[in-house]
């Protein structure tokens, strides 16, 4: 890997278009990144087919934006945004394990901020929901200046309580 001074010339975000559906290799890579995120980081069981269906559904909605994170034109991660009415939601950011903890995340976050500025999306806050067990992401976004605004609790209703 090049020195930190060379990161800016090697690292970039590439916005994926709806035509990714026609490019099986790119779609498969994106599905695999999302699968890796959920199974390795969030420790959730989810099928590749469910992920693919979700991505294809999201791509039909112009508010969902996907990016590949490229290192010397090789995909090393992905980023997913939802452009909401009141905020922009950073749904997912993922880097392959061998590219973590090398300063790349800060560069990717700056590239994201540049995208938001260039597309005049800075008037709305950037919402970043992080799993309670993902301490590395919590530390990272705190370091980037994000502030904890709320805590979300989930209550699972039993089927007996459903009307």
C-alpha positions in Angstrom: 0.0 0.0 0.0 1.3 3.5 -0.8 2.3 6.0 1.9 -0.4 8.2 3.4 0.7 11.1 1.2 -0.3 9.0 -1.8 -3.7 7.9 -0.5 -5.5 10.8 -2.1 -4.3 9.8 -5.5 -5.2 6.1 -5.0 -8.5 6.2 -3.2 -11.8 7.3 -4.8 -15.6 6.8 -4.6 -17.5 5.7 -7.7 -21.2 6.3 -7.7 -23.0 3.2 -9.0 -25.8 3.7 -11.5 -29.0 1.7 -11.9 -27.1 -0.1 -14.8 -25.3 -2.1 -12.1 -28.2 -4.5 -12.5 -26.9 -5.3 -16.0 -23.3 -5.7 -14.8 -23.3 -9.0 -12.9 -19.7 -8.7 -11.6 -20.4 -5.3 -10.0 -23.7 -6.4 -8.6 -22.1 -9.6 -7.2 -19.3 -7.6 -5.6 -21.7 -5.1 -4.0 -23.9 -8.0 -2.6 -20.7 -9.6 -1.2 -19.6 -6.4 0.5 -23.0 -6.0 2.1 -23.1 -9.7 3.1 -19.6 -9.4 4.7 -20.7 -6.4 6.6 -23.8 -8.1 8.1 -22.2 -11.4 8.8 -18.7 -10.4 10.0 -19.3 -7.0 11.7 -23.0 -7.2 12.8 -22.9 -11.0 13.3 -26.3 -11.3 11.6 -27.5 -14.3 9.5 -28.8 -13.1 6.2 -28.9 -14.7 2.8 -27.2 -13.4 -0.3 -30.5 -13.5 -2.1 -32.2 -11.3 0.4 -29.4 -8.8 0.2 -29.5 -8.8 -3.6 -33.3 -8.3 -3.6 -32.9 -5.4 -1.2 -30.2 -3.7 -3.3 -32.2 -4.2 -6.5 -35.3 -2.7 -4.8 -33.3 0.2 -3.5 -31.8 0.9 -6.9 -35.3 1.6 -8.2 -35.6 4.5 -5.8 -33.5 7.6 -6.7 -33.0 8.4 -3.0 -30.7 5.4 -2.6 -27.1 6.0 -3.7 -24.4 3.3 -3.8 -20.7 3.8 -4.2 -17.8 1.5 -4.6 -14.7 2.6 -2.7 -11.8 2.0 -5.1 -8.1 1.7 -4.3 -6.1 2.0 -7.6 -9.4 1.1 -9.4 -9.9 -2.1 -7.4 -13.1 -2.2 -5.2 -12.1 -2.5 -1.5 -15.4 -1.5 0.0 -18.8 0.2 -0.5 -20.9 3.0 0.8 -24.7 3.3 0.8 -26.6 6.6 1.3 -30.3 7.3 1.6 -31.2 10.9 0.7 -34.1 11.5 3.0 -36.4 14.6 3.3 -35.0 15.7 6.6 -31.6 14.1 6.7 -29.1 12.0 4.7 -28.7 8.6 6.1 -25.3 6.9 5.9 -26.9 3.4 5.8 -23.6 1.5 5.4 -19.9 2.0 4.9 -17.7 -1.0 4.6 -14.0 -1.6 3.9 -12.4 -5.0 3.5 -10.5 -6.0 6.6 -7.0 -5.6 5.2 -7.8 -1.9 4.4 -9.1 -1.0 7.8 -7.1 0.9 10.5 -4.8 2.5 7.9 -6.3 6.0 7.7 -8.4 5.2 4.7 -11.7 5.6 6.5 -11.0 9.3 7.1 -10.2 9.8 3.4 -13.4 8.0 2.5 -15.4 10.1 4.9 -13.9 13.3 3.4 -14.8 12.0 -0.1 -18.4 11.5 1.2 -18.5 15.0 2.6 -17.2 16.4 -0.8 -20.0 14.5 -2.6 -22.6 15.9 -0.2 -21.2 19.5 -0.7 -21.0 19.1 -4.5 -24.6 17.9 -4.6 -25.8 20.6 -2.2 -26.9 18.1 0.4 -25.2 19.8 3.4 -28.2 21.6 4.8 -29.6 18.4 6.1 -27.8 16.5 8.8 -25.9 13.3 8.1 -27.5 10.5 10.2 -25.2 7.6 11.0 -26.8 4.6 12.8 -24.3 2.3 14.3 -24.9 -1.1 15.9 -24.3 -1.1 19.7 -21.6 -3.7 19.4 -19.7 -2.0 16.6 -17.3 -0.1 18.9 -14.7 0.6 16.1 -17.3 2.5 14.1 -18.5 4.4 17.2 -14.9 5.5 17.9 -14.3 6.4 14.2 -17.4 8.6 13.8 -16.8 10.3 17.1 -13.2 11.1 15.9 -14.8 12.5 12.7 -16.9 14.9 14.8 -20.2 13.1 14.9 -22.2 13.6 18.0 -24.5 11.0 19.8 -28.0 12.4 19.4 -30.3 9.5 20.4 -30.5 5.8 21.4 -32.9 3.5 19.7 -34.5 0.6 21.4 -36.2 -2.3 19.6 -39.0 -4.3 21.2 -39.9 -7.6 19.6 -43.7 -8.1 19.8 -44.8 -11.7 20.1 -47.2 -13.1 17.6 -49.8 -13.3 20.5 -49.8 -9.5 20.9 -50.4 -8.8 17.2 -53.9 -8.1 16.2 
